[in-house]
Amino acid sequence: MDICTDYIDSSSDTSDPYPDFSLRQEGEAVLPESLELKVRQRTSELQQANERLRESAERFRAIFEGAAIGIDIFDTCGNFIEINQKLCDILGYTWAELEGHSCLDFTHPDDIQITLDCFQAILTGEVSSYCFEKRFINKQGEIVWTNLTVSPLPNAAKKINHFIAVIEDITPRKQTEESLQTSERKLKAFLDNIPDIAWLKDKKQKYIAVNEAFATAFGIKPEDFVGKTDWEICPPYIAEKFWYDTLDVMVSGKRKSFETKLVDSDLNTMWFESIKNPIYDSQGELIGTAGIARNITERKRIEEELKRSQEQYKALFEILPIGVCVTDTQGNILEANLASKQILGLSKEDCSQWNHQARQLQLLDPKAKVMETSQFTCVRALTENKIIKDRETLIVQPHGKSTWVSISAAPIPLSDCGVVVTYVDITDRKKAEHIKDEFLAITSHELRTPLTSLRGALGLLATGQLGILNEQGKKLLNFALADTERLTRLVKDILDLQSLKFSKNAIEQSNCQIDTLLDRAITAILPLADEARVKLSVTRVTGNIWADRDRILQVLTNLLENAIKFSPAESTIRVTAQEEQDRILFKVKDRGKGIPSDKIESIFAPFEQVDASDSRAYGGTGLGLAICRNIVEQHQGHIWVESTLGIGSTFYFTLPLGNRKLGVETME
């Protein structure tokens, strides 16, 4: 009989009640009748007890083998006496593989000591049984978590020789718990690494978790929020706001954003923006909400300042006496102030449909020629992506009204904007300039004849034919001659500029050989360059341009003369030309002192110089570049300068090509 049956037999006395009686074989007549009855009764009881024992053992065996949990019986050293099939399944071994082993052989190393301690506690009577979560190592080397209950199996003498253990496999539960703990750790790490305030609530609006930022904001430990509602944490007016915002999200089932204004104990106003989302389980049932909030106090302050700034800008924009409009990248007007609408003669409706490249208005240059679209100031600023300043333009409105304006345009460094354009009404100035020009023309004509006579007389006096002057007289005569020459040049330049401005035949264009023009310009200027000890480097270009030969020669010599004046000795001035589509680009590059950025445009105006002292130090009338601009623009060209202080300047101008292909040759 196995140990289970042995344990059951030991608790029932089924031995013969008369062990020394041996006369039964001599016949029943020997026994007294009363004794025989007792023997039969006792024998019947013994048979019944044995039957009960058998039935009990069968029931125990059925329970032992059919149990859904592991059961094993082991001795006080932990050696297996018997185990059921479920425990074999839990450990992954057969009974044949487990027989002869101790339960400690399959116990996780970290749980061996606690197991021995429990055995000892039962043996010493400290506890009657024990229960704890224990780890085994199965045949595959995997950890198996179990819920272990151990009880003693004392014999008839109350001595403990065996134990019985009930072992429930709780590995799936432990794995689920571990997964849950891992998920909670990840959630906490995620929440704590969010710089903004974040939280989770159940459907009763009780906090499940909050991050450190949330706890810091309220001055409460994160764990102290769990299980509480806003009413238990916040002042009533805040709790009410939070409560109804969350309720709104749960009822609508949609993500929503809220802005909340809070005032702290120091009466400082703070703004928070919160985003709240409903949370659903796998069956689609609402189980709570998740939220995140950000302190937007600084953003609100900036928005308020921006709003105030925009109001100020709008007010200033509207009252500016000059026209201002903003376009998109296609030249369509996005904004226009009152002055620009008046200058352009546009209504509010017209502005919304007006494009600078369209022909709603007629635009004329200072020569009264209709401007090509590509020459519009705003179009050039858009296409060339640079600031274009002070382009004088005559705007003729559809009903005939004309206005002289100075137009400037600058690209706006924003993706959805084009340029900002300003219109300054210069009609009165142009009228004054016309009067001034007429006065200068008349005066110059009136001065030219007496100046010629005066220069002749002074020249005759300088020959000595009218008498010998002393040194003081010669010195005064030289001063007079120099001033007369300068005044003569000034009158000549004024008349030349007036001719370019008002004469219809000031420019006579034809095919001109580029290399011939360069040769003549270099030949004319070479003595001045030699005197200044400045070198000239020329890139020869063969081909034709459509131009007035003498006027372009005037532009080249003027630019070269200026370059020589302002270049240091032993430096090199480079003259180049290159083809650009249907035009040729001329460049004159020097190593002079450079031009300040605020003078880049103004130096092309009459009587404008970088420094007033330049006129005294280098001579000149201040009209040379103005003449150059007029000549180039009358050729439908463009002239400009790029300069860096202390490094030098490069003057550029473009002219239309003639009818021959270019060839390039460089000469030092």
Secondary structure, DSSP 8 states (H G I E B T S, - for coil): --HHHHHHHTTS--S-S-TT---GGG-GGGS-HHHHHHHHHHHHHHHHHHHHHHHHHHHHHHHHHH-SSEEEEEETT-BEEEE-HHHHHHHT--HHHHTT-BGGGGB-GGGHHHHHHHHHHHHTTS-S-EEEEEEEE-TTS-EEEEEEEEEEEE-TTS-EEEEEEEEEE-HHHHHHHHHHHHHHHHHHHHHHT-SSEEEEEETTS-EEEE-HHHHHHHTS-GGGTTT--GGGTS-HHHHHHHHHHHHHHHHHTS-EEEEEEEE-TT--EEEEEEEEEEEE-TTS-EEEEEEEEEE-HHHHHHHHHHHHHHHHHHHHHHH-SSEEEEE-TTSBEEEE-HHHHHHHT--HHHHHH-BTTS-SSEEE-TTS-B--GGGSHHHHHHHHTS-EEEEEEEEE-TTS-EEEEEEEEEE-SSTT--EEEEEEE-HHHHHHHHHHHHHHHHHHHHHHHHHHHHHHHHHHHHHTTT----HHHHHHHHHHHHHHHHHHHHHHHHHHHHHHHH-TTS---EEEEHHHHHHHHHHHHHHHHHHHT-EEEEEEEESEEEE-HHHHHHHHHHHHHHHHHHS-TT-EEEEEEEEETTEEEEEEE--SS---GGGTTGGGSTT--S-HHHHHHH---S-HHHHHHHHHHHTT--EEEEEETTTEEEEEEEEEB-SS--EEEEE-
